Amino acid sequence: MTTADATPGTGALARVRELLTEEAAARADQGLNDAGYLDLLETELVSTGLTQDLMVTRLVPAIYERYWRPALGRVAKGLMGPGMAEEIRIARLLLGLGEGDVVLDVACGPGNFSREFARAVRPDGLVVGIDASPTMLERGGEELREADPGNLVLIRGDATALPFGDASFDATCCFAALHLFPEPFAALDEMRRVLRPGGRIALMTSIRRDVTLKPLKPVLERTSGMRIFEDDEIVGALEQRGFTGIHRRVSGMVQFVGGRLPSVE
């Protein structure tokens, strides 16, 4: 085995290059960095606030999978809401994953969902996890060095300007992040663009259900940096972008939403 072959993600990197735009593919010639991910982000993205700022610290990525994400999720979803294992199951069901699928995990963090997707689509499938936080991706690279599924590549990039060609993926997932993007609907446009006909999408994001929250919504959004979507915003946005068969499950202040594009456009 060569040194290059032993680096996590290198086996799948050639397949990922075929999905990239011409400009991104040229930048990808540098290969994976020492942290184990492909850095395609030339400039720092503008933060939406405190929550997003925490995602680029050293502390949060270190505790994200085991403590941070489960704890915040429990607060947002309620005591009876789904746990992390159930979230992954929901994502897989909404995406309808099968062997050979090519999957994009947007705002993948340290890649906890990406790794599960990679196992689900083996042996011939491919998963790309993309995130803007270098510290999250560094943590993901550490996990890949311990247990590389062989068909997963992590990329640092912008969710509102995805570095992939049109119709590149069978499925795309964005869990617990859409409400953090400065331009969430631009990110939805990009996820729609890179999906093939018949492609599936799975989202987990915020929702405002309590009418008493409405007067506090601007304050909460401003202080946290998180957008709180109205009840019909996300489903309506997917319908406007041509998705059909939309399913939604609501738990506390969280909604899980999935849909599918027509097989022929």
Secondary structure, 3 states (H helix, E strand, C coil): CCHHHHCCCHHHHHHHHCCECHHHHHHHHHCCCCCCCEECCCCCCCCCCHHHHHCCCCHHHHHHHHHHHHHHHHHHHCCCCCCHHHHHHHHHHHHCCCCCCEEEEECCCCCHHHHHHHHHHCCCCEEEEEECCHHHHHHHHHHHHHCCCCCEEEEECCCCCCCECCCCEEEEEEECCHHHCCCHHHHHHHHHHCEEEEEEEEEEEECCCCHHHHHHHHHHHHHHCCCCCCCCHHHHHHHHCCCEEEEEEEECCEEEEEEECCCCC
